[in-house]
Amino acid sequence: MKMILSVVLATLLVATGCHQAPKEVETKKIETNAEEADWEITVTKPVFSSTNPELNKQCIPLNEAIGALLGGLEDSLKTDATALFASLEADSISRPLWKYQLFVTDSVFLATERFISVRLTAYTFTGGAHGMTRFYAFNYDVKNQKLLTPEEILNYKQQAAIDKQIQSHFRNPEGCFDKQPTLPLASVINLNDREVCFTYEHYILGAYYCGTAEVNVPLDKLKGSVILK
């Protein structure tokens, strides 16, 4: 196995109040590449830390949760790939030219001493006409060291009002998508200090070739619907 590890440091400095000194949340992006005969994996993941000891400790559960998810995705892909190609060999079937693939990228929407919001985009190819893209969101309450559910970010009882805003900010210039986005249909939800991002996977709003969709709604359009404090 060939393993290449590259680290890119990006520091996010965020002031957290008028009457208290700002704390630093550092985002380190780690890229890992691994390849064998049956599979190929490229993963970029964020690791959060701080020079402030307490804040650094509070980031650990999030880093562990992200690592656990990625480890599970990698192990599953390797296991499935090994089993498939072994079965082809056992049946004397010619090996295909392709191999299993997993490519993961990350998007950090928010990283402060209060909240961290991350979206992982995972593309997998296991044969067939095309691969599939899945999204995974981590919305993290830093102080309480807790991963938040979408229901802890938005008031789902106000779905009608939220849906209205999602649909008014939805862009479908080529008319490919044939379904309107709604709150329940969103694959993942993320947020920053300006807006809430609703992401929709393939097939949810239209055919595969339409791609995925992202709708960004300004926070001031969701007054009363954002319950995150």
URJO-V38412 format. One record per pair of residues at least 4 apart in sequence whose C-alpha atoms are under 7 Angstrom apart, sorted by the first residue. I is the first residue (numbers start at 1). GAP is how many residues later the second one is. Records with the same first field share a line. If there is no record, write none. Layout:
I->GAP, GAP
This chain:
1->33, 34, 35
2->32, 33
3->30, 31
4->28, 29
5->26, 27, 28
6->24, 25, 26
7->22, 23, 24
8->20, 21, 22
9->18, 19, 20
10->16, 17, 18
11->14, 15, 16
12->12, 13, 14, 15
13->11, 12
14->8, 9, 10, 98
15->7, 8
16->6
23->90
24->26
25->23, 24, 25, 86, 87, 88
26->22, 23, 24
27->19, 20, 21, 22
28->18, 19, 20
29->15, 16, 17, 18
30->14, 15, 16
31->12, 13, 14
32->10, 11, 12
33->8, 9, 10
34->6, 7, 8
35->4, 5, 6
36->4
38->43, 44, 61, 62
39->39, 42, 60, 61, 62
40->60, 61, 62
41->60, 61, 62
42->60, 61, 62
43->60, 61, 62
44->60, 61, 62
45->60, 61
46->60
47->16
48->11, 15
49->7, 10
50->5, 6
51->5
52->4
53->4
54->4
55->4, 58
56->4
58->84, 85, 87
59->4, 83
60->4
61->4, 84
62->4
63->4
64->4
65->4
66->4
67->4
68->4
69->4
70->4
71->4
72->4
73->4
74->4
75->4
76->4
77->4
78->4
79->4
80->4
81->4, 19
82->4
83->4
84->4
85->4
86->4
87->4
88->4, 5, 7
89->4
100->25, 26
101->23, 24, 25
102->20, 21, 22, 23
103->19, 20, 21
104->16, 17, 18, 19
105->15, 16, 17
106->13, 14, 15
107->11, 12, 13
108->9, 10, 11
109->8, 9, 81, 82, 83
110->5, 6, 7, 81, 82
111->4, 5, 6
112->4
113->29
114->27, 28, 29
115->25, 26, 27
116->23, 24, 25
117->21, 22, 23, 73, 74
118->19, 20, 21, 72
119->16, 17, 18, 19
120->15, 16, 17
121->12, 13, 14, 15
122->11, 12, 13
123->8, 9, 10, 11
124->7, 8, 9
125->5, 6, 7
126->5
133->68
134->67
135->52, 53
136->52
137->51, 52, 53
138->9
139->8, 9, 51
140->5, 6, 7, 8
141->4, 5, 6, 7
142->4
148->4
149->4
150->4, 39
151->4, 5
152->75, 76
153->73, 74, 75
154->71, 72, 73
155->70, 71, 72
158->4, 67
159->4, 24
160->4
161->4
162->4, 21, 60
163->4, 19, 20
164->4
165->4, 52, 56
166->4, 15, 16, 49, 51
167->13, 14
169->46, 47, 48
170->45
172->4, 5
176->30, 34
177->28, 29, 33
178->27, 28
179->26, 27
180->25
181->4, 24
182->4
186->12, 13, 14
187->12, 13, 14
188->10, 11
189->8, 9, 10
190->6, 7, 8
191->4, 5, 6
192->4
194->24, 25
195->21, 22, 23, 24
196->20, 21, 22, 23
197->17, 18, 19, 20
198->16, 17, 18
199->14, 15, 16
200->4, 12, 13, 14
201->11, 12
202->6, 9, 10
203->4, 5
206->4
217->4
219->4
222->4
